[in-house]
Amino acid sequence: MKLAIVHDWLTNIGGAEKVVLALHRLYKEAPIYTMSYNPSKMPKEFENINIKTSFIQHLPLGNKKHQLFLPLMPYVFEQFDFSEYDVVITSSSCCAKGVITPVKTLNICYCHTPPRYLWDMYHEYIENFNPIIKWYVIANLHKLRMWDKLSADRVDYFIANSNFVAKRIKKYYMRDSKVIFPPVDTHFFTMENEKNIDNYYLVISRLVPYKRIDLAVKAFNQLGLKLKIAGVGPELKELKKIAKSNIEFLGYVSDEEARELLRRCKAFIFPGLEDFGITPVEAQACGRPVIAYGEGGILDSVIDGKTGVLFKEQSIENLINAVKVFEKNIDKFDSKAIRKHAEKFSIERFTREIKDFIDECYRKKFYSEG
């Protein structure tokens, strides 16, 4: 089985890129095809991988501002030639799934999400553009939406990273999918002595609007409890303006610093709607409860009342009430039980499930063709 991996872009490290690394560790000989690659923003492990980039890599800002090239992305991925491969695994939240493969080649898509800005978050995405730019964006997104649906038809098998994403795949692409949760490094994120738990709540996140970190800031402004926020992004300046003195902004933190913060926090705060959400699982792997908005992928990873507290509406009042419920019942949360639950999302589990599914798809194709 000769195999290739395809990913949208490798210009920053996040949950999707960790999936790509886990896939490559399983299929060590597989090259990675991607639109653009910025080695300075990626882990050193990528330096030893055969990474094949598109012409976008050589354009100004090509490996730094991938968003600028969104209208060209369908063309980019259709130019890659996969005629020598038996299986192509596309890791996609944008256009990677739209590669063109021969009849003999399987296209298996690990779908992180159908593009939110094309589908269920489209109106929210376009509302803040000025009128001139807005019509340009609308015209391009309309074309991309049609191509996105068309490109989904090229996929032989879909894998969804959560039950929430599986529903979105069914809604927008009218396709069934196999749910395989992303890998979480439960060997790295581990518990520490519970006597070292400090008196602060924690957010670790990119500071972008849809993460709803503003809810956490406004809620803790009223609660007066200590909150640490780790992460950077365009919202940082505005969040600092509205935050009171009980809220501390830490900026960018390394994985080691994040682990230490998670181990010692009272609880992890997660107010956004996510397709899966790896950081809440990393928090649980460190034995810490999660207070989260109870929709989306979080329903796969947090058990209300056992490994965390879920609130039903994205409002300041609901988050405040959830924190108060947690404070009242804090002694009922068992760190060891929380850690044990997180182990269900390990890298080993991901590797086993992915390999079994790909092998099964390959056997079906082989035997169906005689």
C-alpha positions, -999 to 999 in steps of 0.1 A, spaced: 0 0 0 17 32 -12 3 61 7 4 99 7 -9 124 33 -24 158 23 -30 187 47 -44 222 40 -14 242 51 15 238 76 19 274 88 11 270 125 7 242 150 -27 232 163 -49 202 168 -51 194 130 -13 195 126 -9 171 156 -32 147 137 -9 150 107 21 142 128 3 111 143 -6 99 108 30 103 96 44 84 126 21 56 116 30 58 79 66 70 81 74 67 43 44 88 33 52 123 19 30 152 31 15 174 3 4 208 14 -3 243 0 25 260 20 49 252 48 65 275 74 92 256 92 98 284 117 63 279 131 62 241 131 78 215 154 113 203 144 99 168 137 85 182 104 121 190 92 127 153 86 96 147 66 93 148 28 70 178 25 58 187 -10 44 222 -14 25 241 -41 35 272 -61 19 293 -33 50 285 -12 71 307 -35 48 337 -36 52 367 -12 36 358 21 28 324 7 39 305 38 29 332 63 -6 344 54 -24 314 39 -58 331 43 -49 356 15 -49 327 -10 -83 312 -2 -98 319 -37 -68 299 -53 -70 269 -30 -92 247 -51 -68 251 -80 -38 244 -58 -50 211 -46 -63 199 -79 -27 203 -93 -12 176 -71 -7 143 -90 -14 112 -69 -14 86 -98 14 66 -81 -4 61 -48 -28 34 -36 -43 55 -7 -44 93 -1 -53 105 34 -65 141 34 -65 160 66 -90 187 58 -109 217 73 -107 235 40 -97 223 5 -73 194 9 -101 168 5 -106 182 -31 -76 165 -45 -82 146 -78 -73 109 -75 -73 81 -101 -100 54 -100 -75 29 -84 -66 54 -55 -86 57 -23 -93 92 -10 -99 89 27 -107 123 44 -101 129 81 -124 159 83 -117 183 111 -148 203 100 -167 214 69 -155 250 65 -174 270 90 -171 302 71 -188 286 41 -217 269 59 -232 274 94 -210 304 104 -212 321 70 -234 351 80 -214 357 112 -182 356 92 -192 382 66 -211 407 89 -181 428 100 -166 435 65 -169 469 51 -195 471 22 -170 471 -7 -149 442 6 -180 424 17 -194 419 -18 -160 407 -30 -159 382 -2 -195 371 -8 -189 364 -45 -158 343 -37 -173 324 -9 -203 316 -31 -180 299 -56 -160 282 -29 -192 268 -14 -202 252 -47 -167 238 -51 -166 225 -15 -198 205 -20 -184 192 -54 -151 183 -39 -167 163 -11 -181 139 -38 -144 130 -46 -139 115 -11 -144 77 -9 -146 75 29 -150 103 55 -137 102 90 -151 128 114 -132 140 145 -163 142 166 -200 133 166 -207 170 161 -186 171 129 -202 138 117 -236 156 119 -222 186 99 -208 163 73 -242 146 69 -259 180 67 -237 197 42 -222 169 22 -250 143 27 -223 117 35 -219 92 64 -187 92 83 -167 71 108 -160 90 141 -124 87 153 -114 113 179 -81 132 175 -50 120 194 -41 136 227 -6 131 242 -16 116 275 20 106 281 30 142 281 0 157 298 -1 140 332 -12 146 368 10 160 395 6 160 433 -28 174 441 -14 194 470 1 217 443 -33 229 430 -33 267 430 -63 291 434 -67 301 397 -89 292 368 -73 288 334 -79 295 297 -55 284 270 -66 295 236 -60 315 204 -76 348 211 -100 350 182 -137 359 183 -153 325 179 -134 312 209 -156 335 231 -128 343 255 -147 376 261 -173 356 280 -147 343 304 -133 378 309 -167 393 316 -178 365 338 -147 366 359 -148 404 361 -181 398 380 -169 367 400 -137 384 411 -119 350 410 -84 347 397 -82 338 360 -51 332 339 -54 335 301 -26 320 280 -25 326 242 -22 353 216 -44 367 188 -62 397 174 -86 399 204 -58 403 230 -57 441 230 -95 444 234 -97 417 261 -70 435 281 -90 467 280 -121 452 296 -103 428 321 -101 437 358 -70 431 379 -80 396 389 -74 385 353 -38 379 341 -27 376 304 3 353 299 8 356 262 23 326 243 32 296 264 53 265 254 38 230 258 59 226 290 45 258 304 10 249 294 13 215 311 24 232 343 -4 256 342 -29 229 336 -16 207 364 -20 235 389 -53 252 379 -85 249 398 -104 242 366 -101 248 329 -125 273 313 -137 266 277 -165 289 266 -164 284 228 -182 261 204 -156 237 190 -157 208 165 -137 187 191 -114 207 214 -81 191 223 -71 215 252 -101 204 274 -89 167 271 -53 178 279 -67 195 310 -85 163 320 -53 143 313 -37 165 340 -66 156 363 -83 189 362 -120 195 357 -134 215 327 -161 242 328 -174 244 292 -202 254 269 -221 222 265 -225 220 227 -203 207 199 -174 183 203 -171 190 240 -201 166 245 -177 138 234 -150 146 259 -165 161 291 -189 142 313 -212 167 331 -209 164 369 -180 139 367 -152 154 347 -165 189 345 -195 213 345 -213 221 312 -235 252 307 -262 254 281 -261 289 267 -231 311 257 -239 339 281 -221 356 310 -248 346 334 -246 309 324 -208 308 328 -210 325 362 -236 300 374 -214 271 361 -184 283 381 -206 287 412 -219 251 407 -183 239 404 -172 259 435 -201 244 455 -193 208 444 -155 210 440 -148 181 464 -169 157 443 -145 159 414 -120 130 415 -87 139 397 -78 102 391 -111 94 376 -108 125 354 -74 114 343 -86 79 335 -114 93 313 -89 113 293 -68 82 286 -96 71 262 -83 98 238 -47 86 237 -24 86 207 -23 48 208 -61 46 206 -61 70 176 -33 51 158 -51 17 163 -85 30 151 -71 49 121 -50 19 109 -79 -5 113 -102 18 93 -77 24 65 -69 -13 63 -106 -21 61 -113 4 34 -83 -9 14 -94 -45 17 -129 -36 5 -115 -19 -26 -91 -48 -33 -117 -75 -29 -144 -56 -47 -121 -53 -77 -113 -90 -77 
